[in-house]
Amino acid sequence: MEYIAEVERETGMKVRKLHVDGGGEYKGQVTPILKSLGIKYEPTPPRTPECNGKAERMNRTLNNMVRAMLAQANMPNSFWVEAVNTATYL
């Protein structure tokens, strides 16, 4: 509810549908709320990351950035989290 309100406030537009991965973690809890707000719930089929191309591409880009930063700085993989945070910020 907070996320939907924030998105609507920031964009000035009403949320009409919510496209989520097919994990189903929140389906039972979220579906009635979305239905009451008139928002269409659109899950992707399970185990099909190719249906979520933008997020998968961003994950790949971040991982490539992290590997490059760690290799360039000769840092061990134990700094992975800090490198991910830096790549995300950049």
N, CA, C and O atoms as a MOPAC input file, in Angstrom:
PM7 MOZYME 1SCF
protein

 N      0.83400 1    -1.18700 1     0.00000 1
 C      0.00000 1     0.00000 1     0.00000 1
 C      0.87900 1     1.25200 1     0.00000 1
 O      0.59900 1     2.21100 1    -0.71900 1
 N      1.94700 1     1.23900 1     0.81100 1
 C      2.83600 1     2.40000 1     0.87800 1
 C      3.54400 1     2.61700 1    -0.45200 1
 O      3.67800 1     3.75000 1    -0.91500 1
 N      3.99500 1     1.52700 1    -1.06400 1
 C      4.70400 1     1.63600 1    -2.34600 1
 C      3.78100 1     2.19800 1    -3.41800 1
 O      4.18000 1     3.08400 1    -4.17400 1
 N      2.56300 1     1.70000 1    -3.49100 1
 C      1.60800 1     2.17700 1    -4.49200 1
 C      1.31500 1     3.65200 1    -4.27500 1
 O      1.27700 1     4.42600 1    -5.23100 1
 N      1.10800 1     4.04600 1    -3.02200 1
 C      0.84100 1     5.45600 1    -2.71700 1
 C      2.02900 1     6.32800 1    -3.10600 1
 O      1.84200 1     7.42100 1    -3.64100 1
 N      3.24500 1     5.86400 1    -2.84500 1
 C      4.44100 1     6.63100 1    -3.18200 1
 C      4.58600 1     6.79100 1    -4.69500 1
 O      4.87500 1     7.88300 1    -5.18300 1
 N      4.38600 1     5.70900 1    -5.42600 1
 C      4.49000 1     5.76900 1    -6.88700 1
 C      3.45500 1     6.72000 1    -7.45800 1
 O      3.77100 1     7.53400 1    -8.32600 1
 N      2.23500 1     6.62600 1    -6.98500 1
 C      1.17200 1     7.51200 1    -7.48700 1
 C      1.45000 1     8.96500 1    -7.13600 1
 O      1.18200 1     9.86200 1    -7.93600 1
 N      1.98800 1     9.20300 1    -5.94200 1
 C      2.30400 1    10.56300 1    -5.52100 1
 C      3.43700 1    11.14400 1    -6.37000 1
 O      3.36100 1    12.29500 1    -6.80000 1
 N      4.48300 1    10.35300 1    -6.61300 1
 C      5.64300 1    10.83900 1    -7.36000 1
 C      5.35100 1    11.04500 1    -8.84100 1
 O      5.87500 1    11.97600 1    -9.45300 1
 N      4.52100 1    10.18600 1    -9.41800 1
 C      4.26300 1    10.27700 1   -10.86000 1
 C      3.02000 1    11.07800 1   -11.19700 1
 O      2.87900 1    11.58000 1   -12.31200 1
 N      2.11800 1    11.19700 1   -10.22800 1
 C      0.86100 1    11.87800 1   -10.50200 1
 C     -0.08500 1    11.02200 1   -11.33400 1
 O     -1.08300 1    11.51800 1   -11.85700 1
 N      0.23100 1     9.73500 1   -11.45500 1
 C     -0.58600 1     8.81200 1   -12.23900 1
 C     -1.05400 1     7.67100 1   -11.34600 1
 O     -0.43300 1     7.36600 1   -10.32800 1
 N     -2.16500 1     7.04200 1   -11.74400 1
 C     -2.70300 1     5.91600 1   -10.98600 1
 C     -2.05500 1     4.61800 1   -11.46800 1
 O     -1.88100 1     4.40900 1   -12.66800 1
 N     -1.70600 1     3.76000 1   -10.52700 1
 C     -1.16900 1     2.44600 1   -10.86800 1
 C     -2.31400 1     1.60200 1   -11.39200 1
 O     -3.33500 1     1.44400 1   -10.72300 1
 N     -2.14200 1     1.05200 1   -12.60800 1
 C     -3.19500 1     0.24200 1   -13.21100 1
 C     -2.88000 1    -1.25000 1   -13.17700 1
 O     -3.79300 1    -2.07400 1   -13.11800 1
 N     -1.58200 1    -1.60500 1   -13.21300 1
 C     -1.21800 1    -3.01000 1   -13.11100 1
 C      0.14300 1    -3.15100 1   -12.46300 1
 O      0.99000 1    -2.26100 1   -12.53900 1
 N      0.32900 1    -4.29500 1   -11.82300 1
 C      1.57400 1    -4.59600 1   -11.14200 1
 C      2.14600 1    -5.85500 1   -11.77700 1
 O      1.56400 1    -6.93500 1   -11.67400 1
 N      3.29900 1    -5.70500 1   -12.43800 1
 C      3.96700 1    -6.82900 1   -13.11100 1
 C      5.07500 1    -7.33200 1   -12.19900 1
 O      6.02500 1    -6.60700 1   -11.90400 1
 N      4.94700 1    -8.57500 1   -11.75400 1
 C      5.90400 1    -9.14700 1   -10.80400 1
 C      6.41900 1   -10.47800 1   -11.31300 1
 O      5.83000 1   -11.07800 1   -12.21200 1
 N      7.54100 1   -10.94900 1   -10.72400 1
 C      8.02200 1   -12.27400 1   -11.09200 1
 C      7.04400 1   -13.31700 1   -10.55700 1
 O      6.23500 1   -13.03100 1    -9.67500 1
 N      7.12800 1   -14.50100 1   -11.08900 1
 C      6.16300 1   -15.54400 1   -10.74000 1
 C      6.48600 1   -16.30700 1    -9.48700 1
 O      6.01200 1   -17.43100 1    -9.31900 1
 N      7.27400 1   -15.74100 1    -8.60000 1
 C      7.65600 1   -16.43900 1    -7.38600 1
 C      6.48400 1   -16.79900 1    -6.49300 1
 O      6.49700 1   -17.86000 1    -5.86700 1
 N      5.49000 1   -15.96100 1    -6.41800 1
 C      4.29200 1   -16.24100 1    -5.64100 1
 C      4.41000 1   -15.98700 1    -4.15700 1
 O      3.52400 1   -16.37500 1    -3.39600 1
 N      5.50600 1   -15.33000 1    -3.71400 1
 C      5.70300 1   -15.10600 1    -2.29100 1
 C      4.57500 1   -14.28300 1    -1.66900 1
 O      4.18500 1   -14.51600 1    -0.52500 1
 N      4.06300 1   -13.32900 1    -2.42300 1
 C      3.08900 1   -12.39600 1    -1.86200 1
 C      1.69600 1   -12.54200 1    -2.45800 1
 O      0.79100 1   -11.78400 1    -2.10700 1
 N      1.51500 1   -13.49400 1    -3.34500 1
 C      0.25700 1   -13.57400 1    -4.07900 1
 C     -0.96700 1   -13.60900 1    -3.16800 1
 O     -1.91700 1   -12.85800 1    -3.38900 1
 N     -0.96100 1   -14.45400 1    -2.16400 1
 C     -2.11100 1   -14.57800 1    -1.28400 1
 C     -2.39400 1   -13.33000 1    -0.47700 1
 O     -3.55000 1   -13.04100 1    -0.16600 1
 N     -1.34800 1   -12.57900 1    -0.13000 1
 C     -1.50800 1   -11.38500 1     0.68900 1
 C     -1.83100 1   -10.15500 1    -0.14700 1
 O     -2.60400 1    -9.29600 1     0.27600 1
 N     -1.23500 1   -10.07200 1    -1.33800 1
 C     -1.32300 1    -8.85400 1    -2.13500 1
 C     -2.53500 1    -8.83500 1    -3.05300 1
 O     -3.11100 1    -7.77300 1    -3.28800 1
 N     -2.93000 1    -9.98600 1    -3.57400 1
 C     -4.00500 1   -10.03000 1    -4.56200 1
 C     -5.29300 1    -9.36400 1    -4.07700 1
 O     -5.86200 1    -8.56800 1    -4.82400 1
 N     -5.78400 1    -9.64700 1    -2.86600 1
 C     -7.02400 1    -8.98300 1    -2.43000 1
 C     -6.87500 1    -7.46000 1    -2.31900 1
 O     -7.80800 1    -6.71700 1    -2.62400 1
 N     -5.70300 1    -7.00600 1    -1.88200 1
 C     -5.47200 1    -5.56000 1    -1.75500 1
 C     -5.49600 1    -4.91500 1    -3.13600 1
 O     -6.14700 1    -3.89100 1    -3.34300 1
 N     -4.77800 1    -5.52500 1    -4.08000 1
 C     -4.74800 1    -4.97200 1    -5.43900 1
 C     -6.13100 1    -4.97200 1    -6.06300 1
 O     -6.51500 1    -4.01100 1    -6.72900 1
 N     -6.87800 1    -6.04300 1    -5.85100 1
 C     -8.22800 1    -6.12900 1    -6.40100 1
 C     -9.10900 1    -5.01000 1    -5.84600 1
 O     -9.89300 1    -4.41100 1    -6.58200 1
 N     -8.98200 1    -4.73100 1    -4.55100 1
 C     -9.79700 1    -3.67600 1    -3.94000 1
 C     -9.43200 1    -2.29100 1    -4.47700 1
 O    -10.26300 1    -1.38300 1    -4.48600 1
 N     -8.16600 1    -2.13500 1    -4.93100 1
 C     -7.71800 1    -0.85700 1    -5.48600 1
 C     -7.91700 1    -0.77400 1    -6.99900 1
 O     -7.64200 1     0.26100 1    -7.60500 1
 N     -8.39600 1    -1.86700 1    -7.61300 1
 C     -8.60500 1    -1.88500 1    -9.04900 1
 C     -7.31500 1    -2.01500 1    -9.84300 1
 O     -7.23700 1    -1.55100 1   -10.98000 1
 N     -6.29700 1    -2.64300 1    -9.25100 1
 C     -5.00300 1    -2.81900 1    -9.89800 1
 C     -4.89200 1    -4.25900 1   -10.38100 1
 O     -5.12900 1    -5.19500 1    -9.61800 1
 N     -4.53200 1    -4.43600 1   -11.65400 1
 C     -4.39300 1    -5.76900 1   -12.23600 1
 C     -3.05800 1    -6.37400 1   -11.81400 1
 O     -2.01400 1    -5.73300 1   -11.93100 1
 N     -3.09700 1    -7.61200 1   -11.32200 1
 C     -1.90600 1    -8.34300 1   -10.87200 1
 C     -1.42900 1    -9.21800 1   -12.02500 1
 O     -2.16800 1   -10.09500 1   -12.47400 1
 N     -0.19900 1    -8.99700 1   -12.51600 1
 C      0.33900 1    -9.73900 1   -13.64900 1
 C      1.63400 1   -10.45400 1   -13.27500 1
 O      2.70900 1    -9.86400 1   -13.38100 1
 N      1.55500 1   -11.70500 1   -12.84200 1
 C      2.79300 1   -12.44100 1   -12.55800 1
 C      3.34800 1   -13.07000 1   -13.83200 1
 O      2.59600 1   -13.40700 1   -14.74700 1
 N      4.67300 1   -13.22600 1   -13.88400 1
 C      5.27400 1   -13.94700 1   -14.99800 1
 C      5.21000 1   -15.43700 1   -14.68700 1
 O      5.03400 1   -15.81400 1   -13.52800 1
 N      5.34700 1   -16.28700 1   -15.69400 1
 C      5.36200 1   -17.72900 1   -15.41700 1
 C      6.56200 1   -18.09000 1   -14.53900 1
 O      7.60900 1   -17.45100 1   -14.64100 1
 N      6.42700 1   -19.10000 1   -13.68100 1
 C      7.53700 1   -19.50200 1   -12.81500 1
 C      8.75000 1   -19.98300 1   -13.61600 1
 O      8.61100 1   -20.55400 1   -14.69800 1
 N      9.92900 1   -19.74100 1   -13.06500 1
 C     11.20000 1   -20.18000 1   -13.64900 1
 C     11.40600 1   -19.69300 1   -15.07500 1
 O     11.90600 1   -20.43500 1   -15.92100 1
 N     11.02100 1   -18.43700 1   -15.34600 1
 C     11.23800 1   -17.84400 1   -16.66900 1
 C     11.83800 1   -16.44900 1   -16.50400 1
 O     11.14200 1   -15.45700 1   -16.72000 1
 N     13.12000 1   -16.35200 1   -16.12400 1
 C     13.72400 1   -15.03500 1   -15.93200 1
 C     13.77300 1   -14.22400 1   -17.22200 1
 O     13.87300 1   -12.99800 1   -17.17400 1
 N     13.70400 1   -14.89300 1   -18.38100 1
 C     13.72800 1   -14.16600 1   -19.64600 1
 C     12.49500 1   -13.27900 1   -19.83000 1
 O     12.50900 1   -12.36800 1   -20.65800 1
 N     11.43200 1   -13.53500 1   -19.06800 1
 C     10.23900 1   -12.69100 1   -19.13400 1
 C     10.43000 1   -11.37700 1   -18.38600 1
 O      9.60300 1   -10.47200 1   -18.49900 1
 N     11.50100 1   -11.26800 1   -17.63300 1
 C     11.77500 1   -10.05800 1   -16.86400 1
 C     13.09900 1    -9.47900 1   -17.36200 1
 O     14.05200 1    -9.33700 1   -16.59600 1
 N     13.14500 1    -9.15200 1   -18.63300 1
 C     14.37000 1    -8.75800 1   -19.30900 1
 C     15.09800 1    -7.56900 1   -18.71300 1
 O     16.32400 1    -7.59100 1   -18.59800 1
 N     14.36400 1    -6.52700 1   -18.33100 1
 C     15.01700 1    -5.32400 1   -17.79700 1
 C     15.76800 1    -5.62100 1   -16.50400 1
 O     16.91700 1    -5.21200 1   -16.34100 1
 N     15.12600 1    -6.32400 1   -15.59700 1
 C     15.77000 1    -6.63600 1   -14.31200 1
 C     16.94300 1    -7.58800 1   -14.51500 1
 O     17.99100 1    -7.42600 1   -13.88900 1
 N     16.77500 1    -8.57100 1   -15.38000 1
 C     17.85900 1    -9.52100 1   -15.62200 1
 C     19.05200 1    -8.82000 1   -16.25900 1
 O     20.19700 1    -9.12600 1   -15.93000 1
 N     18.79600 1    -7.88900 1   -17.16100 1
 C     19.88700 1    -7.14900 1   -17.79800 1
 C     20.60900 1    -6.27400 1   -16.77400 1
 O     21.83500 1    -6.16900 1   -16.80500 1
 N     19.85700 1    -5.64600 1   -15.86700 1
 C     20.48200 1    -4.81100 1   -14.84200 1
 C     21.33900 1    -5.67100 1   -13.91000 1
 O     22.43300 1    -5.26100 1   -13.52100 1
 N     20.84900 1    -6.85700 1   -13.55200 1
 C     21.64500 1    -7.76700 1   -12.71600 1
 C     22.94800 1    -8.12600 1   -13.41600 1
 O     24.00900 1    -8.14800 1   -12.79200 1
 N     22.86800 1    -8.40600 1   -14.70600 1
 C     24.07700 1    -8.76300 1   -15.45800 1
 C     25.04900 1    -7.58100 1   -15.51300 1
 O     26.25400 1    -7.75400 1   -15.33300 1
 N     24.52000 1    -6.38700 1   -15.76200 1
 C     25.36000 1    -5.19100 1   -15.82100 1
 C     26.05600 1    -4.94700 1   -14.48400 1
 O     27.25700 1    -4.67600 1   -14.44800 1
 N     25.30800 1    -5.04300 1   -13.38800 1
 C     25.90400 1    -4.83300 1   -12.06000 1
 C     26.97900 1    -5.87000 1   -11.76800 1
 O     28.04600 1    -5.53300 1   -11.25500 1
 N     26.70300 1    -7.13000 1   -12.09200 1
 C     27.70400 1    -8.17600 1   -11.85400 1
 C     28.95900 1    -7.93500 1   -12.67700 1
 O     30.06700 1    -8.14600 1   -12.18500 1
 N     28.80600 1    -7.49900 1   -13.91900 1
 C     29.98000 1    -7.19400 1   -14.74900 1
 C     30.77800 1    -6.03500 1   -14.16000 1
 O     32.00800 1    -6.07400 1   -14.13900 1
 N     30.08300 1    -5.00700 1   -13.68300 1
 C     30.76000 1    -3.86700 1   -13.07000 1
 C     31.52100 1    -4.29300 1   -11.82200 1
 O     32.66000 1    -3.87800 1   -11.60700 1
 N     30.88900 1    -5.12000 1   -11.00400 1
 C     31.51200 1    -5.56800 1    -9.75200 1
 C     32.76400 1    -6.38500 1   -10.04300 1
 O     33.80800 1    -6.16400 1    -9.42900 1
 N     32.66400 1    -7.32700 1   -10.97900 1
 C     33.84400 1    -8.13000 1   -11.32400 1
 C     34.97900 1    -7.25200 1   -11.82700 1
 O     36.13600 1    -7.46600 1   -11.46700 1
 N     34.65600 1    -6.26200 1   -12.66000 1
 C     35.68700 1    -5.37200 1   -13.19400 1
 C     36.32600 1    -4.53400 1   -12.08700 1
 O     37.54600 1    -4.37400 1   -12.05500 1
 N     35.50700 1    -4.00200 1   -11.18200 1
 C     36.04800 1    -3.17800 1   -10.10000 1
 C     36.95600 1    -3.99100 1    -9.18500 1
 O     38.03900 1    -3.53400 1    -8.81600 1
 N     36.52000 1    -5.19100 1    -8.81900 1
 C     37.32300 1    -6.02100 1    -7.92300 1
 C     38.62600 1    -6.45500 1    -8.59000 1
 O     39.67800 1    -6.47900 1    -7.95000 1
 N     38.55500 1    -6.79600 1    -9.87700 1
 C     39.76900 1    -7.20900 1   -10.58700 1
 C     40.73800 1    -6.04200 1   -10.72600 1
 O     41.93900 1    -6.21100 1   -10.51500 1
 N     40.23800 1    -4.86800 1   -11.07700 1
 C     41.09000 1    -3.69300 1   -11.25800 1
 C     41.77900 1    -3.28900 1    -9.96200 1
 O     42.93500 1    -2.86600 1    -9.96900 1
 N     41.06700 1    -3.42000 1    -8.85600 1
 C     41.61200 1    -3.00600 1    -7.55800 1
 C     42.35300 1    -4.13700 1    -6.84500 1
 O     42.84800 1    -3.94700 1    -5.73400 1
 N     42.43100 1    -5.30500 1    -7.47300 1
 C     43.05800 1    -6.48300 1    -6.85100 1
 C     42.47800 1    -6.77100 1    -5.47000 1
 O     43.20800 1    -7.06000 1    -4.52200 1
 N     41.15800 1    -6.68800 1    -5.37400 1
 C     40.47000 1    -6.92100 1    -4.10500 1
 C     39.87100 1    -8.33000 1    -4.09800 1
 O     39.47700 1    -8.83600 1    -5.14900 1
 N     39.79800 1    -8.96400 1    -2.93100 1
 C     39.19000 1   -10.30000 1    -2.85300 1
 C     37.66100 1   -10.21400 1    -2.96400 1
 O     37.07200 1    -9.14500 1    -2.80700 1
 N     37.04600 1   -11.34800 1    -3.23500 1
 C     35.58400 1   -11.39900 1    -3.37100 1
 C     34.85600 1   -11.06800 1    -2.07600 1
 O     33.64200 1   -10.86400 1    -2.08900 1
 N     35.56500 1   -11.01200 1    -0.97200 1
 C     34.91200 1   -10.65600 1     0.28700 1
 C     34.40800 1    -9.20800 1     0.26300 1
 O     33.61300 1    -8.81600 1     1.11800 1
 N     34.86200 1    -8.42200 1    -0.70400 1
 C     34.39000 1    -7.03600 1    -0.85500 1
 C     33.24300 1    -6.93200 1    -1.85400 1
 O     32.89800 1    -5.83100 1    -2.28500 1
 N     32.65100 1    -8.06100 1    -2.22700 1
 C     31.59800 1    -8.09600 1    -3.24700 1
 C     30.43000 1    -7.17500 1    -2.88100 1
 O     29.96500 1    -6.40700 1    -3.72300 1
 N     29.95800 1    -7.24400 1    -1.64700 1
 C     28.79100 1    -6.44400 1    -1.24000 1
 C     29.08300 1    -4.95400 1    -1.37300 1
 O     28.24700 1    -4.19900 1    -1.87000 1
 N     30.25300 1    -4.53300 1    -0.93700 1
 C     30.60500 1    -3.12600 1    -1.04100 1
 C     30.71700 1    -2.70500 1    -2.50800 1
 O     30.33100 1    -1.59500 1    -2.87300 1
 N     31.24700 1    -3.59600 1    -3.33800 1
 C     31.36200 1    -3.29600 1    -4.76400 1
 C     29.98700 1    -3.20600 1    -5.42100 1
 O     29.77400 1    -2.35200 1    -6.28100 1
 N     29.05700 1    -4.06600 1    -5.03300 1
 C     27.69900 1    -4.00600 1    -5.57600 1
 C     27.04300 1    -2.69000 1    -5.18300 1
 O     26.38800 1    -2.05300 1    -6.00700 1
 N     27.21300 1    -2.28100 1    -3.93800 1
 C     26.64200 1    -1.00800 1    -3.49000 1
 C     27.21800 1     0.15400 1    -4.29100 1
 O     26.49400 1     1.07500 1    -4.67000 1
 N     28.51500 1     0.10700 1    -4.54400 1
 C     29.16500 1     1.18000 1    -5.32100 1
 C     28.67600 1     1.15900 1    -6.75700 1
 O     28.36500 1     2.21200 1    -7.31300 1
 N     28.60200 1    -0.01100 1    -7.36900 1
 C     28.11800 1    -0.12100 1    -8.75700 1
 C     26.68100 1     0.37100 1    -8.86900 1
 O     26.32600 1     1.04400 1    -9.83600 1
 N     25.86900 1     0.04100 1    -7.89800 1
 C     24.46500 1     0.49200 1    -7.91100 1
 C     24.40400 1     2.01000 1    -7.80000 1
 O     23.61100 1     2.65400 1    -8.48700 1
 N     25.23000 1     2.57600 1    -6.94500 1
 C     25.27200 1     4.03000 1    -6.79500 1
 C     25.70200 1     4.69600 1    -8.09500 1
 O     25.13000 1     5.70600 1    -8.50500 1
 N     26.71700 1     4.12100 1    -8.73900 1
 C     27.20300 1     4.70100 1    -9.99200 1
 C     26.16700 1     4.58300 1   -11.08900 1
 O     26.40800 1     5.01900 1   -12.21400 1

